[in-house]
Structures are given as structure tokens and as C-alpha cells.
Amino acid sequence: MRIRKDKRIFERIEGELAVRYSPQGSDREFCATTRNISGGGLRMSLLKKLSPGTVLDLEIFKYNTNIKARCRGKIIWVWDTSIDKESDHLFEAGIQFINGHLFYIGRLIGYLEGEHKSL
């Protein structure tokens, strides 16, 4: 398991969780996966480029479990990351939780930590 310690309040845990997200004010919904997550936010791929400051309604969950969290997040940074040279682009983004339910987010993080310990 790789745990990164930056000058942050929360440790980031690398791993994939499913994310359903919808930009506020939009009726469109997209699906993605996390790259890492912490008690303060997450890093994930966006299927459509959105601007920093955009607020997202998020549902984060682990497939085939009842472990999930619903919250809102604000895009802090975005950059282009190509999937491959001949295909579409994904946009990597850092999302800060703005009303995260830490208990449920903590359960998801605990699941990722437990998954890595069993490897």
C-alpha cells in the first residue's frame, strides 16, 4: 500500500473507488474512478473538462458492497491526461470535499487500506 504524506491534514490512500458525479445545475451524470482519496478530497478522472471552482454532487462507492458516501466537492485543479495517443482524453482533477460525511468517507478509505493489507 502506498500512503502519501504531503503537507496535508489527511493522508492520501491510493486506490480505485467508483464515483458518480454531476456538476451542480446540470442534469447530466458521469461515472469515473478515483486515483486516490483522503478525508479532505480525492483525485479522479473527469470525462468532460470542467473548470476549477465547479461544484459537483458526488456518490463514491465500492462495487458489490453497501459502502458508499454522498457528498459535494469543488474542483480545485484540472489537467489533461491522455488515455492513449490515438484516442479521447480524460481530464485529471483534484476535488475538495465541501460537505463530506467523514464517517462514510472514512469507511471507504478503511476498505481501501484493508484491501491493500491483504495483498
C-alpha positions as CSV (number, residue, x, y, z in Angstrom):
1,M,0.0,0.0,0.0
2,R,1.3,3.4,-0.9
3,I,0.3,6.2,1.5
4,R,1.5,9.6,0.6
5,K,2.2,12.2,3.3
6,D,2.3,15.7,2.0
7,K,1.8,18.9,3.9
8,R,-1.9,18.0,4.2
9,I,-4.2,17.4,7.1
10,F,-5.2,13.9,5.8
11,E,-3.2,11.1,4.3
12,R,-4.0,10.2,0.7
13,I,-4.7,6.5,0.1
14,E,-4.3,5.3,-3.5
15,G,-6.9,3.0,-4.9
16,E,-9.9,2.8,-7.1
17,L,-13.4,3.5,-6.0
18,A,-16.4,4.2,-8.3
19,V,-17.7,7.7,-8.5
20,R,-20.9,9.0,-9.9
21,Y,-20.7,12.8,-10.4
22,S,-22.9,15.5,-11.7
23,P,-21.9,19.2,-12.0
24,Q,-24.3,21.3,-9.9
25,G,-27.0,22.9,-12.1
26,S,-26.7,20.1,-14.7
27,D,-29.0,17.1,-15.2
28,R,-26.1,15.1,-16.7
29,E,-24.4,12.3,-14.7
30,F,-21.0,10.8,-15.3
31,C,-19.1,7.8,-13.9
32,A,-15.4,7.7,-13.1
33,T,-12.9,6.1,-10.7
34,T,-10.7,7.6,-8.0
35,R,-6.9,7.6,-8.2
36,N,-6.6,8.4,-4.5
37,I,-8.8,9.6,-1.7
38,S,-8.4,11.3,1.7
39,G,-10.6,12.8,4.3
40,G,-10.3,16.1,2.5
41,G,-10.8,15.2,-1.1
42,L,-10.0,12.9,-4.0
43,R,-8.2,12.7,-7.3
44,M,-10.2,11.3,-10.2
45,S,-10.6,11.4,-13.9
46,L,-13.3,13.6,-15.5
47,L,-14.9,12.5,-18.8
48,K,-15.6,16.2,-19.7
49,K,-13.3,19.1,-18.9
50,L,-14.7,21.2,-16.1
51,S,-13.3,24.4,-14.7
52,P,-11.8,24.8,-11.2
53,G,-14.4,26.1,-8.8
54,T,-17.2,23.9,-10.3
55,V,-19.2,22.2,-7.6
56,L,-20.0,18.5,-8.1
57,D,-22.6,16.3,-6.5
58,L,-20.7,13.0,-5.7
59,E,-21.6,9.5,-4.9
60,I,-18.5,7.4,-4.1
61,F,-18.8,3.7,-3.6
62,K,-17.1,0.3,-3.8
63,Y,-18.6,-2.1,-6.3
64,N,-20.5,-5.0,-4.8
65,T,-20.7,-3.6,-1.3
66,N,-23.1,-1.3,0.6
67,I,-20.2,1.1,1.5
68,K,-20.8,4.5,-0.1
69,A,-20.7,8.2,0.6
70,R,-22.7,11.0,-0.9
71,C,-21.3,14.5,-0.7
72,R,-20.4,17.6,-2.6
73,G,-17.0,18.6,-3.8
74,K,-15.3,21.5,-5.5
75,I,-12.8,21.1,-8.4
76,I,-9.5,22.7,-7.2
77,W,-7.3,21.8,-10.2
78,V,-7.6,20.1,-13.6
79,W,-5.1,19.0,-16.2
80,D,-5.3,16.9,-19.4
81,T,-4.1,13.3,-19.2
82,S,-4.3,11.3,-22.4
83,I,-5.6,7.8,-22.3
84,D,-3.6,6.9,-25.4
85,K,-2.2,8.9,-28.3
86,E,-4.9,8.0,-30.8
87,S,-8.0,8.1,-28.5
88,D,-10.0,10.6,-26.4
89,H,-8.8,12.4,-23.4
90,L,-9.6,12.2,-19.8
91,F,-9.1,15.1,-17.5
92,E,-7.4,14.5,-14.2
93,A,-8.9,16.6,-11.4
94,G,-8.4,17.3,-7.7
95,I,-11.7,17.6,-5.8
96,Q,-12.0,19.1,-2.3
97,F,-14.9,17.8,-0.2
98,I,-17.1,20.7,0.9
99,N,-19.7,18.9,2.9
100,G,-18.2,15.4,3.2
101,H,-19.6,13.0,5.7
102,L,-16.3,11.9,7.1
103,F,-17.7,8.7,8.7
104,Y,-18.8,7.3,5.4
105,I,-15.7,8.6,3.6
106,G,-13.6,7.0,6.4
107,R,-15.3,3.7,5.8
108,L,-14.3,3.8,2.1
109,I,-10.8,4.7,3.0
110,G,-10.7,1.9,5.5
111,Y,-11.9,-0.5,2.9
112,L,-9.0,0.5,0.6
113,E,-6.5,0.2,3.4
114,G,-7.8,-3.3,4.3
115,E,-7.7,-4.3,0.6
116,H,-4.0,-3.3,0.3
117,K,-3.0,-5.1,3.6
118,S,-4.4,-8.4,2.3
119,L,-2.3,-8.3,-0.8
